[in-house]
């Protein structure tokens, strides 16, 4: 399944997540915009992890003075997926 998440307050503008609906395992993540090294690194580290694990690992991370970060926005995207699955 594919999910697209519009980010807020970050250099990246969109996160696309491919995941398995039954297992909640992430197959791939791509960021549109942002710092390439950081976003590719985060996406690579999160591949093959469950949505729930990503939420626990990345929630609340801030980027400098900003209220959020690309990793935090990824956690929010994963949480949005989980919320939509549970409905």
PyMOL Python script that loads the backbone (N, CA, C, O; Angstrom):
from pymol import cmd

cmd.read_pdbstr("""\
ATOM      1  N   UNK A   1       0.848  -1.166   0.000  1.00  0.00           N
ATOM      2  CA  UNK A   1       0.000   0.000   0.000  1.00  0.00           C
ATOM      3  C   UNK A   1       0.901   1.239   0.000  1.00  0.00           C
ATOM      4  O   UNK A   1       1.993   1.226   0.569  1.00  0.00           O
ATOM      5  N   UNK A   2       0.431   2.296  -0.642  1.00  0.00           N
ATOM      6  CA  UNK A   2       1.180   3.552  -0.708  1.00  0.00           C
ATOM      7  C   UNK A   2       0.431   4.639   0.052  1.00  0.00           C
ATOM      8  O   UNK A   2      -0.787   4.777  -0.064  1.00  0.00           O
ATOM      9  N   UNK A   3       1.188   5.404   0.830  1.00  0.00           N
ATOM     10  CA  UNK A   3       0.616   6.519   1.584  1.00  0.00           C
ATOM     11  C   UNK A   3       1.484   7.748   1.360  1.00  0.00           C
ATOM     12  O   UNK A   3       2.709   7.670   1.451  1.00  0.00           O
ATOM     13  N   UNK A   4       0.859   8.878   1.070  1.00  0.00           N
ATOM     14  CA  UNK A   4       1.582  10.145   0.900  1.00  0.00           C
ATOM     15  C   UNK A   4       1.190  11.091   2.021  1.00  0.00           C
ATOM     16  O   UNK A   4       0.013  11.240   2.349  1.00  0.00           O
ATOM     17  N   UNK A   5       2.199  11.726   2.603  1.00  0.00           N
ATOM     18  CA  UNK A   5       1.991  12.623   3.735  1.00  0.00           C
ATOM     19  C   UNK A   5       2.622  13.975   3.436  1.00  0.00           C
ATOM     20  O   UNK A   5       3.820  14.062   3.165  1.00  0.00           O
ATOM     21  N   UNK A   6       1.813  15.027   3.485  1.00  0.00           N
ATOM     22  CA  UNK A   6       2.302  16.397   3.297  1.00  0.00           C
ATOM     23  C   UNK A   6       2.892  16.870   4.618  1.00  0.00           C
ATOM     24  O   UNK A   6       2.199  16.908   5.635  1.00  0.00           O
ATOM     25  N   UNK A   7       4.159  17.226   4.602  1.00  0.00           N
ATOM     26  CA  UNK A   7       4.839  17.630   5.823  1.00  0.00           C
ATOM     27  C   UNK A   7       4.547  19.086   6.169  1.00  0.00           C
ATOM     28  O   UNK A   7       4.059  19.854   5.339  1.00  0.00           O
ATOM     29  N   UNK A   8       4.857  19.448   7.415  1.00  0.00           N
ATOM     30  CA  UNK A   8       4.698  20.821   7.895  1.00  0.00           C
ATOM     31  C   UNK A   8       5.965  21.241   8.622  1.00  0.00           C
ATOM     32  O   UNK A   8       6.545  20.461   9.376  1.00  0.00           O
ATOM     33  N   UNK A   9       6.389  22.472   8.392  1.00  0.00           N
ATOM     34  CA  UNK A   9       7.514  23.084   9.108  1.00  0.00           C
ATOM     35  C   UNK A   9       8.862  22.413   8.850  1.00  0.00           C
ATOM     36  O   UNK A   9       9.770  22.530   9.672  1.00  0.00           O
ATOM     37  N   UNK A  10       9.007  21.714   7.725  1.00  0.00           N
ATOM     38  CA  UNK A  10      10.290  21.083   7.398  1.00  0.00           C
ATOM     39  C   UNK A  10      10.697  21.445   5.973  1.00  0.00           C
ATOM     40  O   UNK A  10       9.885  21.928   5.184  1.00  0.00           O
ATOM     41  N   UNK A  11      11.959  21.203   5.661  1.00  0.00           N
ATOM     42  CA  UNK A  11      12.452  21.450   4.303  1.00  0.00           C
ATOM     43  C   UNK A  11      11.852  20.450   3.314  1.00  0.00           C
ATOM     44  O   UNK A  11      11.622  20.783   2.152  1.00  0.00           O
ATOM     45  N   UNK A  12      11.601  19.231   3.775  1.00  0.00           N
ATOM     46  CA  UNK A  12      10.925  18.264   2.904  1.00  0.00           C
ATOM     47  C   UNK A  12       9.456  18.650   2.813  1.00  0.00           C
ATOM     48  O   UNK A  12       8.889  19.204   3.755  1.00  0.00           O
ATOM     49  N   UNK A  13       8.852  18.355   1.686  1.00  0.00           N
ATOM     50  CA  UNK A  13       7.461  18.750   1.456  1.00  0.00           C
ATOM     51  C   UNK A  13       6.485  17.579   1.446  1.00  0.00           C
ATOM     52  O   UNK A  13       5.294  17.751   1.703  1.00  0.00           O
ATOM     53  N   UNK A  14       6.999  16.383   1.145  1.00  0.00           N
ATOM     54  CA  UNK A  14       6.134  15.213   0.996  1.00  0.00           C
ATOM     55  C   UNK A  14       6.917  13.964   1.352  1.00  0.00           C
ATOM     56  O   UNK A  14       8.091  13.838   1.005  1.00  0.00           O
ATOM     57  N   UNK A  15       6.259  13.033   2.050  1.00  0.00           N
ATOM     58  CA  UNK A  15       6.849  11.733   2.351  1.00  0.00           C
ATOM     59  C   UNK A  15       5.938  10.676   1.735  1.00  0.00           C
ATOM     60  O   UNK A  15       4.727  10.684   1.953  1.00  0.00           O
ATOM     61  N   UNK A  16       6.532   9.768   0.966  1.00  0.00           N
ATOM     62  CA  UNK A  16       5.793   8.652   0.390  1.00  0.00           C
ATOM     63  C   UNK A  16       6.267   7.374   1.064  1.00  0.00           C
ATOM     64  O   UNK A  16       7.463   7.083   1.104  1.00  0.00           O
ATOM     65  N   UNK A  17       5.317   6.619   1.590  1.00  0.00           N
ATOM     66  CA  UNK A  17       5.629   5.397   2.324  1.00  0.00           C
ATOM     67  C   UNK A  17       4.937   4.221   1.642  1.00  0.00           C
ATOM     68  O   UNK A  17       3.727   4.247   1.419  1.00  0.00           O
ATOM     69  N   UNK A  18       5.708   3.198   1.316  1.00  0.00           N
ATOM     70  CA  UNK A  18       5.173   1.925   0.827  1.00  0.00           C
ATOM     71  C   UNK A  18       5.231   0.964   2.004  1.00  0.00           C
ATOM     72  O   UNK A  18       6.284   0.805   2.623  1.00  0.00           O
ATOM     73  N   UNK A  19       4.102   0.317   2.322  1.00  0.00           N
ATOM     74  CA  UNK A  19       4.066  -0.578   3.478  1.00  0.00           C
ATOM     75  C   UNK A  19       3.117  -1.744   3.230  1.00  0.00           C
ATOM     76  O   UNK A  19       2.259  -1.690   2.349  1.00  0.00           O
ATOM     77  N   UNK A  20       3.286  -2.793   4.018  1.00  0.00           N
ATOM     78  CA  UNK A  20       2.417  -3.964   3.952  1.00  0.00           C
ATOM     79  C   UNK A  20       1.269  -3.752   4.936  1.00  0.00           C
ATOM     80  O   UNK A  20       1.495  -3.556   6.131  1.00  0.00           O
ATOM     81  N   UNK A  21       0.048  -3.792   4.431  1.00  0.00           N
ATOM     82  CA  UNK A  21      -1.128  -3.540   5.266  1.00  0.00           C
ATOM     83  C   UNK A  21      -1.299  -4.549   6.393  1.00  0.00           C
ATOM     84  O   UNK A  21      -1.752  -4.194   7.482  1.00  0.00           O
ATOM     85  N   UNK A  22      -0.947  -5.783   6.143  1.00  0.00           N
ATOM     86  CA  UNK A  22      -1.161  -6.830   7.144  1.00  0.00           C
ATOM     87  C   UNK A  22      -0.091  -6.830   8.229  1.00  0.00           C
ATOM     88  O   UNK A  22      -0.408  -6.970   9.410  1.00  0.00           O
ATOM     89  N   UNK A  23       1.159  -6.674   7.844  1.00  0.00           N
ATOM     90  CA  UNK A  23       2.257  -6.766   8.812  1.00  0.00           C
ATOM     91  C   UNK A  23       2.694  -5.415   9.350  1.00  0.00           C
ATOM     92  O   UNK A  23       3.378  -5.341  10.370  1.00  0.00           O
ATOM     93  N   UNK A  24       2.301  -4.346   8.668  1.00  0.00           N
ATOM     94  CA  UNK A  24       2.702  -2.966   9.002  1.00  0.00           C
ATOM     95  C   UNK A  24       4.187  -2.722   8.776  1.00  0.00           C
ATOM     96  O   UNK A  24       4.738  -1.759   9.309  1.00  0.00           O
ATOM     97  N   UNK A  25       4.845  -3.575   7.995  1.00  0.00           N
ATOM     98  CA  UNK A  25       6.268  -3.418   7.720  1.00  0.00           C
ATOM     99  C   UNK A  25       6.456  -2.448   6.556  1.00  0.00           C
ATOM    100  O   UNK A  25       5.791  -2.556   5.526  1.00  0.00           O
ATOM    101  N   UNK A  26       7.375  -1.496   6.739  1.00  0.00           N
ATOM    102  CA  UNK A  26       7.663  -0.496   5.720  1.00  0.00           C
ATOM    103  C   UNK A  26       8.583  -1.100   4.662  1.00  0.00           C
ATOM    104  O   UNK A  26       9.617  -1.687   4.982  1.00  0.00           O
ATOM    105  N   UNK A  27       8.192  -0.948   3.403  1.00  0.00           N
ATOM    106  CA  UNK A  27       8.980  -1.461   2.288  1.00  0.00           C
ATOM    107  C   UNK A  27       9.895  -0.397   1.699  1.00  0.00           C
ATOM    108  O   UNK A  27      11.008  -0.702   1.269  1.00  0.00           O
ATOM    109  N   UNK A  28       9.433   0.854   1.677  1.00  0.00           N
ATOM    110  CA  UNK A  28      10.272   1.954   1.198  1.00  0.00           C
ATOM    111  C   UNK A  28       9.699   3.284   1.668  1.00  0.00           C
ATOM    112  O   UNK A  28       8.505   3.415   1.940  1.00  0.00           O
ATOM    113  N   UNK A  29      10.600   4.269   1.754  1.00  0.00           N
ATOM    114  CA  UNK A  29      10.230   5.633   2.131  1.00  0.00           C
ATOM    115  C   UNK A  29      11.001   6.572   1.218  1.00  0.00           C
ATOM    116  O   UNK A  29      12.200   6.397   1.005  1.00  0.00           O
ATOM    117  N   UNK A  30      10.303   7.573   0.677  1.00  0.00           N
ATOM    118  CA  UNK A  30      10.987   8.616  -0.084  1.00  0.00           C
ATOM    119  C   UNK A  30      10.512   9.971   0.414  1.00  0.00           C
ATOM    120  O   UNK A  30       9.330  10.170   0.694  1.00  0.00           O
ATOM    121  N   UNK A  31      11.451  10.894   0.518  1.00  0.00           N
ATOM    122  CA  UNK A  31      11.166  12.267   0.905  1.00  0.00           C
ATOM    123  C   UNK A  31      11.309  13.140  -0.329  1.00  0.00           C
ATOM    124  O   UNK A  31      12.237  12.953  -1.115  1.00  0.00           O
ATOM    125  N   UNK A  32      10.406  14.085  -0.509  1.00  0.00           N
ATOM    126  CA  UNK A  32      10.522  15.091  -1.555  1.00  0.00           C
ATOM    127  C   UNK A  32      11.073  16.340  -0.887  1.00  0.00           C
ATOM    128  O   UNK A  32      10.393  16.972  -0.079  1.00  0.00           O
ATOM    129  N   UNK A  33      12.300  16.691  -1.223  1.00  0.00           N
ATOM    130  CA  UNK A  33      12.962  17.824  -0.594  1.00  0.00           C
ATOM    131  C   UNK A  33      13.685  17.400   0.671  1.00  0.00           C
ATOM    132  O   UNK A  33      13.767  16.216   0.998  1.00  0.00           O
ATOM    133  N   UNK A  34      14.198  18.383   1.366  1.00  0.00           N
ATOM    134  CA  UNK A  34      14.944  18.111   2.581  1.00  0.00           C
ATOM    135  C   UNK A  34      16.412  17.869   2.297  1.00  0.00           C
ATOM    136  O   UNK A  34      16.840  17.915   1.144  1.00  0.00           O
ATOM    137  N   UNK A  35      17.178  17.614   3.328  1.00  0.00           N
ATOM    138  CA  UNK A  35      18.620  17.345   3.206  1.00  0.00           C
ATOM    139  C   UNK A  35      18.798  15.914   2.718  1.00  0.00           C
ATOM    140  O   UNK A  35      18.484  14.975   3.450  1.00  0.00           O
ATOM    141  N   UNK A  36      19.296  15.726   1.495  1.00  0.00           N
ATOM    142  CA  UNK A  36      19.355  14.387   0.917  1.00  0.00           C
ATOM    143  C   UNK A  36      20.050  13.348   1.792  1.00  0.00           C
ATOM    144  O   UNK A  36      19.539  12.239   1.947  1.00  0.00           O
ATOM    145  N   UNK A  37      21.190  13.681   2.361  1.00  0.00           N
ATOM    146  CA  UNK A  37      21.901  12.709   3.189  1.00  0.00           C
ATOM    147  C   UNK A  37      21.080  12.264   4.383  1.00  0.00           C
ATOM    148  O   UNK A  37      21.027  11.078   4.708  1.00  0.00           O
ATOM    149  N   UNK A  38      20.441  13.227   5.033  1.00  0.00           N
ATOM    150  CA  UNK A  38      19.634  12.898   6.215  1.00  0.00           C
ATOM    151  C   UNK A  38      18.373  12.121   5.847  1.00  0.00           C
ATOM    152  O   UNK A  38      18.059  11.116   6.485  1.00  0.00           O
ATOM    153  N   UNK A  39      17.656  12.571   4.835  1.00  0.00           N
ATOM    154  CA  UNK A  39      16.397  11.900   4.502  1.00  0.00           C
ATOM    155  C   UNK A  39      16.637  10.504   3.927  1.00  0.00           C
ATOM    156  O   UNK A  39      15.886   9.574   4.223  1.00  0.00           O
ATOM    157  N   UNK A  40      17.675  10.356   3.112  1.00  0.00           N
ATOM    158  CA  UNK A  40      17.997   9.016   2.590  1.00  0.00           C
ATOM    159  C   UNK A  40      18.444   8.115   3.738  1.00  0.00           C
ATOM    160  O   UNK A  40      18.078   6.941   3.793  1.00  0.00           O
ATOM    161  N   UNK A  41      19.236   8.670   4.653  1.00  0.00           N
ATOM    162  CA  UNK A  41      19.686   7.892   5.806  1.00  0.00           C
ATOM    163  C   UNK A  41      18.530   7.421   6.670  1.00  0.00           C
ATOM    164  O   UNK A  41      18.464   6.249   7.039  1.00  0.00           O
ATOM    165  N   UNK A  42      17.620   8.328   6.995  1.00  0.00           N
ATOM    166  CA  UNK A  42      16.458   7.972   7.813  1.00  0.00           C
ATOM    167  C   UNK A  42      15.602   6.938   7.083  1.00  0.00           C
ATOM    168  O   UNK A  42      15.154   5.963   7.687  1.00  0.00           O
ATOM    169  N   UNK A  43      15.377   7.147   5.794  1.00  0.00           N
ATOM    170  CA  UNK A  43      14.567   6.211   5.015  1.00  0.00           C
ATOM    171  C   UNK A  43      15.205   4.826   4.985  1.00  0.00           C
ATOM    172  O   UNK A  43      14.507   3.820   5.111  1.00  0.00           O
ATOM    173  N   UNK A  44      16.513   4.766   4.821  1.00  0.00           N
ATOM    174  CA  UNK A  44      17.217   3.490   4.781  1.00  0.00           C
ATOM    175  C   UNK A  44      17.150   2.776   6.132  1.00  0.00           C
ATOM    176  O   UNK A  44      16.926   1.567   6.187  1.00  0.00           O
ATOM    177  N   UNK A  45      17.342   3.521   7.214  1.00  0.00           N
ATOM    178  CA  UNK A  45      17.296   2.924   8.544  1.00  0.00           C
ATOM    179  C   UNK A  45      15.893   2.427   8.921  1.00  0.00           C
ATOM    180  O   UNK A  45      15.756   1.491   9.710  1.00  0.00           O
ATOM    181  N   UNK A  46      14.869   3.046   8.364  1.00  0.00           N
ATOM    182  CA  UNK A  46      13.491   2.662   8.701  1.00  0.00           C
ATOM    183  C   UNK A  46      12.928   1.554   7.810  1.00  0.00           C
ATOM    184  O   UNK A  46      11.880   0.985   8.115  1.00  0.00           O
ATOM    185  N   UNK A  47      13.613   1.251   6.725  1.00  0.00           N
ATOM    186  CA  UNK A  47      13.142   0.181   5.832  1.00  0.00           C
ATOM    187  C   UNK A  47      13.105  -1.136   6.602  1.00  0.00           C
ATOM    188  O   UNK A  47      14.014  -1.443   7.373  1.00  0.00           O
ATOM    189  N   UNK A  48      12.053  -1.901   6.384  1.00  0.00           N
ATOM    190  CA  UNK A  48      11.814  -3.204   7.018  1.00  0.00           C
ATOM    191  C   UNK A  48      11.464  -3.109   8.501  1.00  0.00           C
ATOM    192  O   UNK A  48      11.461  -4.123   9.198  1.00  0.00           O
ATOM    193  N   UNK A  49      11.174  -1.922   8.984  1.00  0.00           N
ATOM    194  CA  UNK A  49      10.700  -1.754  10.361  1.00  0.00           C
ATOM    195  C   UNK A  49       9.176  -1.601  10.333  1.00  0.00           C
ATOM    196  O   UNK A  49       8.599  -1.189   9.326  1.00  0.00           O
ATOM    197  N   UNK A  50       8.547  -1.935  11.438  1.00  0.00           N
ATOM    198  CA  UNK A  50       7.103  -1.764  11.547  1.00  0.00           C
ATOM    199  C   UNK A  50       6.770  -0.293  11.768  1.00  0.00           C
ATOM    200  O   UNK A  50       7.558   0.457  12.344  1.00  0.00           O
ATOM    201  N   UNK A  51       5.600   0.102  11.304  1.00  0.00           N
ATOM    202  CA  UNK A  51       5.132   1.479  11.483  1.00  0.00           C
ATOM    203  C   UNK A  51       5.185   1.888  12.945  1.00  0.00           C
ATOM    204  O   UNK A  51       5.604   2.999  13.268  1.00  0.00           O
ATOM    205  N   UNK A  52       4.761   0.992  13.830  1.00  0.00           N
ATOM    206  CA  UNK A  52       4.733   1.284  15.257  1.00  0.00           C
ATOM    207  C   UNK A  52       6.139   1.573  15.792  1.00  0.00           C
ATOM    208  O   UNK A  52       6.319   2.462  16.624  1.00  0.00           O
ATOM    209  N   UNK A  53       7.117   0.829  15.319  1.00  0.00           N
ATOM    210  CA  UNK A  53       8.494   1.014  15.768  1.00  0.00           C
ATOM    211  C   UNK A  53       9.035   2.384  15.326  1.00  0.00           C
ATOM    212  O   UNK A  53       9.736   3.061  16.080  1.00  0.00           O
ATOM    213  N   UNK A  54       8.699   2.771  14.104  1.00  0.00           N
ATOM    214  CA  UNK A  54       9.147   4.074  13.599  1.00  0.00           C
ATOM    215  C   UNK A  54       8.544   5.201  14.426  1.00  0.00           C
ATOM    216  O   UNK A  54       9.233   6.170  14.746  1.00  0.00           O
ATOM    217  N   UNK A  55       7.270   5.088  14.773  1.00  0.00           N
ATOM    218  CA  UNK A  55       6.627   6.095  15.618  1.00  0.00           C
ATOM    219  C   UNK A  55       7.372   6.215  16.947  1.00  0.00           C
ATOM    220  O   UNK A  55       7.669   7.320  17.398  1.00  0.00           O
ATOM    221  N   UNK A  56       7.669   5.083  17.566  1.00  0.00           N
ATOM    222  CA  UNK A  56       8.362   5.091  18.863  1.00  0.00           C
ATOM    223  C   UNK A  56       9.774   5.644  18.767  1.00  0.00           C
ATOM    224  O   UNK A  56      10.232   6.326  19.684  1.00  0.00           O
ATOM    225  N   UNK A  57      10.470   5.363  17.678  1.00  0.00           N
ATOM    226  CA  UNK A  57      11.856   5.804  17.520  1.00  0.00           C
ATOM    227  C   UNK A  57      11.995   7.296  17.215  1.00  0.00           C
ATOM    228  O   UNK A  57      12.909   7.949  17.718  1.00  0.00           O
ATOM    229  N   UNK A  58      11.103   7.830  16.403  1.00  0.00           N
ATOM    230  CA  UNK A  58      11.331   9.153  15.822  1.00  0.00           C
ATOM    231  C   UNK A  58      10.431  10.272  16.330  1.00  0.00           C
ATOM    232  O   UNK A  58      10.698  11.438  16.043  1.00  0.00           O
ATOM    233  N   UNK A  59       9.384   9.960  17.066  1.00  0.00           N
ATOM    234  CA  UNK A  59       8.460  10.993  17.545  1.00  0.00           C
ATOM    235  C   UNK A  59       9.175  11.996  18.440  1.00  0.00           C
ATOM    236  O   UNK A  59       9.938  11.626  19.333  1.00  0.00           O
ATOM    237  N   UNK A  60       8.914  13.263  18.184  1.00  0.00           N
ATOM    238  CA  UNK A  60       9.398  14.323  19.049  1.00  0.00           C
ATOM    239  C   UNK A  60      10.772  14.876  18.713  1.00  0.00           C
ATOM    240  O   UNK A  60      11.231  15.806  19.375  1.00  0.00           O
ATOM    241  N   UNK A  61      11.441  14.332  17.706  1.00  0.00           N
ATOM    242  CA  UNK A  61      12.754  14.859  17.317  1.00  0.00           C
ATOM    243  C   UNK A  61      12.549  16.226  16.665  1.00  0.00           C
ATOM    244  O   UNK A  61      11.678  16.391  15.810  1.00  0.00           O
ATOM    245  N   UNK A  62      13.353  17.198  17.074  1.00  0.00           N
ATOM    246  CA  UNK A  62      13.248  18.548  16.518  1.00  0.00           C
ATOM    247  C   UNK A  62      14.472  18.869  15.677  1.00  0.00           C
ATOM    248  O   UNK A  62      15.536  18.279  15.864  1.00  0.00           O
ATOM    249  N   UNK A  63      14.317  19.799  14.759  1.00  0.00           N
ATOM    250  CA  UNK A  63      15.406  20.264  13.901  1.00  0.00           C
ATOM    251  C   UNK A  63      15.712  21.712  14.294  1.00  0.00           C
ATOM    252  O   UNK A  63      15.000  22.636  13.902  1.00  0.00           O
ATOM    253  N   UNK A  64      16.768  21.892  15.063  1.00  0.00           N
ATOM    254  CA  UNK A  64      17.134  23.240  15.492  1.00  0.00           C
ATOM    255  C   UNK A  64      16.004  23.913  16.248  1.00  0.00           C
ATOM    256  O   UNK A  64      15.485  23.368  17.222  1.00  0.00           O
ATOM    257  N   UNK A  65      15.625  25.103  15.794  1.00  0.00           N
ATOM    258  CA  UNK A  65      14.579  25.892  16.443  1.00  0.00           C
ATOM    259  C   UNK A  65      13.163  25.491  16.000  1.00  0.00           C
ATOM    260  O   UNK A  65      12.180  25.970  16.565  1.00  0.00           O
ATOM    261  N   UNK A  66      13.060  24.619  14.995  1.00  0.00           N
ATOM    262  CA  UNK A  66      11.751  24.234  14.470  1.00  0.00           C
ATOM    263  C   UNK A  66      11.013  23.323  15.458  1.00  0.00           C
ATOM    264  O   UNK A  66      11.648  22.627  16.250  1.00  0.00           O
ATOM    265  N   UNK A  67       9.689  23.324  15.414  1.00  0.00           N
ATOM    266  CA  UNK A  67       8.921  22.484  16.340  1.00  0.00           C
ATOM    267  C   UNK A  67       8.894  21.006  15.942  1.00  0.00           C
ATOM    268  O   UNK A  67       8.318  20.183  16.654  1.00  0.00           O
ATOM    269  N   UNK A  68       9.511  20.671  14.817  1.00  0.00           N
ATOM    270  CA  UNK A  68       9.460  19.304  14.293  1.00  0.00           C
ATOM    271  C   UNK A  68      10.726  19.064  13.466  1.00  0.00           C
ATOM    272  O   UNK A  68      11.643  19.886  13.471  1.00  0.00           O
ATOM    273  N   UNK A  69      10.768  17.948  12.767  1.00  0.00           N
ATOM    274  CA  UNK A  69      11.901  17.593  11.897  1.00  0.00           C
ATOM    275  C   UNK A  69      11.404  16.598  10.863  1.00  0.00           C
ATOM    276  O   UNK A  69      10.268  16.132  10.942  1.00  0.00           O
ATOM    277  N   UNK A  70      12.241  16.274   9.904  1.00  0.00           N
ATOM    278  CA  UNK A  70      11.857  15.248   8.920  1.00  0.00           C
ATOM    279  C   UNK A  70      11.600  13.897   9.599  1.00  0.00           C
ATOM    280  O   UNK A  70      10.616  13.237   9.265  1.00  0.00           O
ATOM    281  N   UNK A  71      12.457  13.459  10.548  1.00  0.00           N
ATOM    282  CA  UNK A  71      12.152  12.204  11.240  1.00  0.00           C
ATOM    283  C   UNK A  71      10.831  12.270  12.020  1.00  0.00           C
ATOM    284  O   UNK A  71      10.060  11.311  12.012  1.00  0.00           O
ATOM    285  N   UNK A  72      10.573  13.390  12.688  1.00  0.00           N
ATOM    286  CA  UNK A  72       9.322  13.541  13.425  1.00  0.00           C
ATOM    287  C   UNK A  72       8.126  13.520  12.475  1.00  0.00           C
ATOM    288  O   UNK A  72       7.092  12.933  12.792  1.00  0.00           O
ATOM    289  N   UNK A  73       8.266  14.155  11.318  1.00  0.00           N
ATOM    290  CA  UNK A  73       7.184  14.140  10.335  1.00  0.00           C
ATOM    291  C   UNK A  73       6.948  12.721   9.811  1.00  0.00           C
ATOM    292  O   UNK A  73       5.808  12.340   9.544  1.00  0.00           O
ATOM    293  N   UNK A  74       8.017  11.942   9.663  1.00  0.00           N
ATOM    294  CA  UNK A  74       7.865  10.530   9.267  1.00  0.00           C
ATOM    295  C   UNK A  74       7.093   9.772  10.336  1.00  0.00           C
ATOM    296  O   UNK A  74       6.225   8.960  10.016  1.00  0.00           O
ATOM    297  N   UNK A  75       7.402  10.028  11.604  1.00  0.00           N
ATOM    298  CA  UNK A  75       6.659   9.388  12.694  1.00  0.00           C
ATOM    299  C   UNK A  75       5.185   9.778  12.627  1.00  0.00           C
ATOM    300  O   UNK A  75       4.311   8.933  12.820  1.00  0.00           O
ATOM    301  N   UNK A  76       4.905  11.050  12.356  1.00  0.00           N
ATOM    302  CA  UNK A  76       3.515  11.507  12.244  1.00  0.00           C
ATOM    303  C   UNK A  76       2.811  10.823  11.063  1.00  0.00           C
ATOM    304  O   UNK A  76       1.637  10.467  11.158  1.00  0.00           O
ATOM    305  N   UNK A  77       3.529  10.647   9.966  1.00  0.00           N
ATOM    306  CA  UNK A  77       2.951   9.960   8.801  1.00  0.00           C
ATOM    307  C   UNK A  77       2.615   8.511   9.151  1.00  0.00           C
ATOM    308  O   UNK A  77       1.547   8.014   8.796  1.00  0.00           O
ATOM    309  N   UNK A  78       3.524   7.843   9.841  1.00  0.00           N
ATOM    310  CA  UNK A  78       3.279   6.451  10.241  1.00  0.00           C
ATOM    311  C   UNK A  78       2.098   6.364  11.192  1.00  0.00           C
ATOM    312  O   UNK A  78       1.293   5.438  11.096  1.00  0.00           O
ATOM    313  N   UNK A  79       1.985   7.310  12.103  1.00  0.00           N
ATOM    314  CA  UNK A  79       0.855   7.347  13.025  1.00  0.00           C
ATOM    315  C   UNK A  79      -0.454   7.569  12.273  1.00  0.00           C
ATOM    316  O   UNK A  79      -1.474   6.968  12.610  1.00  0.00           O
ATOM    317  N   UNK A  80      -0.428   8.427  11.258  1.00  0.00           N
ATOM    318  CA  UNK A  80      -1.625   8.660  10.440  1.00  0.00           C
ATOM    319  C   UNK A  80      -2.043   7.377   9.717  1.00  0.00           C
ATOM    320  O   UNK A  80      -3.233   7.082   9.606  1.00  0.00           O
ATOM    321  N   UNK A  81      -1.068   6.625   9.234  1.00  0.00           N
ATOM    322  CA  UNK A  81      -1.377   5.341   8.588  1.00  0.00           C
ATOM    323  C   UNK A  81      -2.031   4.412   9.593  1.00  0.00           C
ATOM    324  O   UNK A  81      -3.070   3.817   9.303  1.00  0.00           O
ATOM    325  N   UNK A  82      -1.436   4.279  10.776  1.00  0.00           N
ATOM    326  CA  UNK A  82      -1.989   3.388  11.795  1.00  0.00           C
ATOM    327  C   UNK A  82      -3.395   3.799  12.191  1.00  0.00           C
ATOM    328  O   UNK A  82      -4.261   2.949  12.396  1.00  0.00           O
ATOM    329  N   UNK A  83      -3.627   5.113  12.299  1.00  0.00           N
ATOM    330  CA  UNK A  83      -4.973   5.598  12.626  1.00  0.00           C
ATOM    331  C   UNK A  83      -5.970   5.232  11.540  1.00  0.00           C
ATOM    332  O   UNK A  83      -7.107   4.866  11.838  1.00  0.00           O
ATOM    333  N   UNK A  84      -5.554   5.327  10.276  1.00  0.00           N
ATOM    334  CA  UNK A  84      -6.473   5.002   9.181  1.00  0.00           C
ATOM    335  C   UNK A  84      -6.734   3.504   9.098  1.00  0.00           C
ATOM    336  O   UNK A  84      -7.821   3.084   8.699  1.00  0.00           O
ATOM    337  N   UNK A  85      -5.750   2.700   9.469  1.00  0.00           N
ATOM    338  CA  UNK A  85      -5.923   1.239   9.449  1.00  0.00           C
ATOM    339  C   UNK A  85      -6.903   0.802  10.542  1.00  0.00           C
ATOM    340  O   UNK A  85      -7.706  -0.107  10.332  1.00  0.00           O
ATOM    341  N   UNK A  86      -6.834   1.446  11.696  1.00  0.00           N
ATOM    342  CA  UNK A  86      -7.659   1.030  12.833  1.00  0.00           C
ATOM    343  C   UNK A  86      -9.120   1.444  12.693  1.00  0.00           C
ATOM    344  O   UNK A  86      -9.961   1.007  13.479  1.00  0.00           O
ATOM    345  N   UNK A  87      -9.433   2.278  11.708  1.00  0.00           N
ATOM    346  CA  UNK A  87     -10.822   2.743  11.531  1.00  0.00           C
ATOM    347  C   UNK A  87     -11.618   1.794  10.673  1.00  0.00           C
ATOM    348  O   UNK A  87     -12.800   2.031  10.424  1.00  0.00           O
TER     349      UNK A  87
END
""", "prot")
cmd.dss("prot")
cmd.show_as("cartoon", "prot")
cmd.util.cbc("prot")
cmd.orient("prot")
